[in-house]
């Protein structure tokens, strides 16, 4: 009984300590957003505002941007936020949901690795995981990818425990919230339940469960394609299209063709998002692996569901290149699974080394040293990729008071937060200048070119023509965009817009925006003007 109590108490202490570490790390990352709602993850401005339209159909009437996001975003994610949005502000959900998702993911990883090895291994893996996962904004912003780990890790846990019915429900949720993780889980399921003996394949789960896992992806695919995206927004760009589009080369928004091998590996689109923390994690893995082979004399043995994660990830990583964006970014299949595998492997190998230590004082000291070392190393890196929109506070407050059906046009980056924080429609935005669907992107690209033609126009006639063509009601003018140092310096737009704007303003200093009648100005501060253009149409 004393041994059981001791074992239970150690487990409980580790669980409580782990929860405190998780909440501490998440709070550290979320604190700027908690302090000011205008400091948010960059993708919040991509996913939140279309759900406002579902909650209030009067918002964003006939808006191409919101409709495109609603078609592209997983339906389970939209439904989840829509239901919660009836009771809680969507920005508050995006702020506090990462706490819950981080706890679920880390605690299940603790249970998973403890089941494979022991509590020390589970605790080590979970602590490594929570620190590392916040270096590439996994949970930040509560975007669809924030649900990958909260589904994948429990799926593996129940799969190893042969709880196939629970796995099936998780698999359905994965398809609804984040399909790339469902693809990985499907392969892991078949790896787990199949065995080959005497040249014959055997299945180790009930037939109905097996049939459901086999048929559900086809049903889901058919439902998803009732409204064909290609018909609505044009076909997906081909490889030949990409080669001829500067958007997919260095300097473009979706830099796909990277000749530098380091930049390729670091890319969050086509590489493995190899940041400093992943290199650090990989070094620990290989150091422990070498020590294990030389001192312990043991090979690293993990359940096939864990090793299968790497094989499945690499397979779909290659398939994503072959089928381009039909299977999401290639990196999505490795940037989550590789760190997860490394955390599990490091936890298992660390526990073997830990139990070889004879000195009890050293054993007690090691967990505190481990936490301190991780905090020092990861602390500067876990910034969550937050964007500070506080410089737009006054302008956003003004836009939020404009008529509900107003259409606002502004420079690329300024447009991003407007729909989310003001619930007003914009002509285009940086986050939604997505070059994958031809028809959709051609429309947005033309709008962007036309806006800058009007923005840097030298006559009111060009401005009138632009406002009439797109029914623009208000234009936000950034005074810095007309300063000589900006016009003749290095601009920071994505290609092809950077080159286009540089050519447009080269050698010029006379712009109609600097001569607008003060009677049209509805807002002014030391940087921004908001100009009423509805009567110019």
Secondary structure as GFF3:
##gff-version 3
##sequence-region A 1 537
A	DSSP	alpha_helix	2	35	.	.	.	ID=ss1
A	DSSP	beta_strand	39	41	.	.	.	ID=ss2
A	DSSP	alpha_helix	44	47	.	.	.	ID=ss3
A	DSSP	alpha_helix	49	55	.	.	.	ID=ss4
A	DSSP	alpha_helix	64	72	.	.	.	ID=ss5
A	DSSP	alpha_helix	75	85	.	.	.	ID=ss6
A	DSSP	alpha_helix	90	116	.	.	.	ID=ss7
A	DSSP	alpha_helix	119	133	.	.	.	ID=ss8
A	DSSP	three_ten_helix	140	142	.	.	.	ID=ss9
A	DSSP	three_ten_helix	144	146	.	.	.	ID=ss10
A	DSSP	alpha_helix	147	160	.	.	.	ID=ss11
A	DSSP	alpha_helix	164	177	.	.	.	ID=ss12
A	DSSP	alpha_helix	179	193	.	.	.	ID=ss13
A	DSSP	beta_strand	194	197	.	.	.	ID=ss14
A	DSSP	beta_strand	200	203	.	.	.	ID=ss15
A	DSSP	alpha_helix	207	224	.	.	.	ID=ss16
A	DSSP	alpha_helix	229	233	.	.	.	ID=ss17
A	DSSP	alpha_helix	239	243	.	.	.	ID=ss18
A	DSSP	three_ten_helix	246	248	.	.	.	ID=ss19
A	DSSP	alpha_helix	261	266	.	.	.	ID=ss20
A	DSSP	alpha_helix	276	291	.	.	.	ID=ss21
A	DSSP	pi_helix	292	296	.	.	.	ID=ss22
A	DSSP	alpha_helix	304	322	.	.	.	ID=ss23
A	DSSP	three_ten_helix	324	327	.	.	.	ID=ss24
A	DSSP	three_ten_helix	330	333	.	.	.	ID=ss25
A	DSSP	alpha_helix	337	354	.	.	.	ID=ss26
A	DSSP	alpha_helix	360	379	.	.	.	ID=ss27
A	DSSP	beta_strand	386	388	.	.	.	ID=ss28
A	DSSP	three_ten_helix	390	392	.	.	.	ID=ss29
A	DSSP	alpha_helix	393	400	.	.	.	ID=ss30
A	DSSP	beta_strand	407	409	.	.	.	ID=ss31
A	DSSP	alpha_helix	412	415	.	.	.	ID=ss32
A	DSSP	alpha_helix	418	422	.	.	.	ID=ss33
A	DSSP	beta_strand	425	426	.	.	.	ID=ss34
A	DSSP	alpha_helix	438	455	.	.	.	ID=ss35
A	DSSP	alpha_helix	460	470	.	.	.	ID=ss36
A	DSSP	beta_strand	474	478	.	.	.	ID=ss37
A	DSSP	three_ten_helix	479	482	.	.	.	ID=ss38
A	DSSP	alpha_helix	484	487	.	.	.	ID=ss39
A	DSSP	alpha_helix	497	505	.	.	.	ID=ss40
A	DSSP	three_ten_helix	512	515	.	.	.	ID=ss41
A	DSSP	three_ten_helix	518	520	.	.	.	ID=ss42
A	DSSP	beta_strand	521	524	.	.	.	ID=ss43
A	DSSP	beta_strand	528	532	.	.	.	ID=ss44
A	DSSP	three_ten_helix	534	536	.	.	.	ID=ss45
###
